[in-house]
């Protein structure tokens, strides 16, 4: 019994330290009366949406380009068409995720 108590007294501080490590928190504070903090707040709250939009663009852009290319893709008109499709794809993806770039950049 005494042996068990000694082992617990050795192990218990490590268990408590491990529990403390799992309770880490971060608090972001913004003064929404100031324009600069309003912009920082908006950027912080939209960061996940922006990350998801960028992920979608990264993983779906190749398919869009491949599907738009054909044997006649060397013409200037076809190249501009492809650029327009890419630009539209990016704009739609950002819009679907609620990202308005002009709101995030001064």
N, C-alpha and C positions, 0 to 999 in steps of 0.2 A: 504494500500500500504506500509506504513512504517512497519507494522507488518510483511509483506512478506519479506521485506529487512532484518529485524532483524533475521528472521528464516533462510534465506539464508546465512547470515553472520555467523550464528552458525553452520549450516550444511556444508557449503562449505569447511572448513578446513578438515573435516572428509572425504569428497569425494576426495579431493586432496591427502590426506594421503593414502586412499584406492587405488587410481590410482598409486601412487608411489610404493606400495607394489606389484602390479602386474607386474612391470617392472624390477624385479630382474634378474640379469645376473651373470654368472660366466665365466671367461675366463681362460682356461688352456694354459700355455705357455711352450714350449719345445725348448731347444737348440739342434737342430738335428745334430749339429757337434759333440756332445758328445754321446758316445755309451749308457750310462745309460739313457739319455733323449730319445734316439731313442727307447729303450725298453719300457720306460714309455709311450711314444706316441703310440706305437703299442698296448700296453695293453689298453689304453684309447679308441682308435678307434675300437678295437675288443670287447669291453665289452658287447655291445648289442648282437652281434653274439654269444658270449659265453653264455650269459643269455638265449637266445633262444634255443641254443643247449642243455643246461642243463635242460631246461623246457621239451624239447622233450624227452630227456633220462629219466627224472623222470616219465613222464606220459606214456611212451610207453614200458618201461623196463618190467613192470609186465606182459603185454600181450605177450611179447616175451618169457618170462620164462614159463608162463602158457601154451602157445602153444607148447613148447618144452618138457614139462613133460608128461609122460605117465606112465602106470603101471610098466614098466620095467626101470624106471628112477633111480633105486637104484644101477645099475651097475656103476663101476668106469668109463668105457668108455662113458656112457651116461652123467655122470656128467662133464667129460672133454669136451664133445661135447657142452654141455650147456654153460660152461664157455667160450669156443671159440666163440659161437654165441653172448654172451653178449659182449665180447671184440670187436668183429667185428661190432656189432650194435653201440657201443659207437664210434669207429673209423669212421665209415661211417657217423654217425650223425654229428660229429665234422667237418669232411671233407666237408659235404654238406653246413655247415655254414661258411666255410672258416677259420676254427680254426686249426692252426698248433701249437700244444702245445710246441714243441721244440723252436718255434720262440718267444713264450711268456715267457719262462723260460730260465734263463742263464744256 
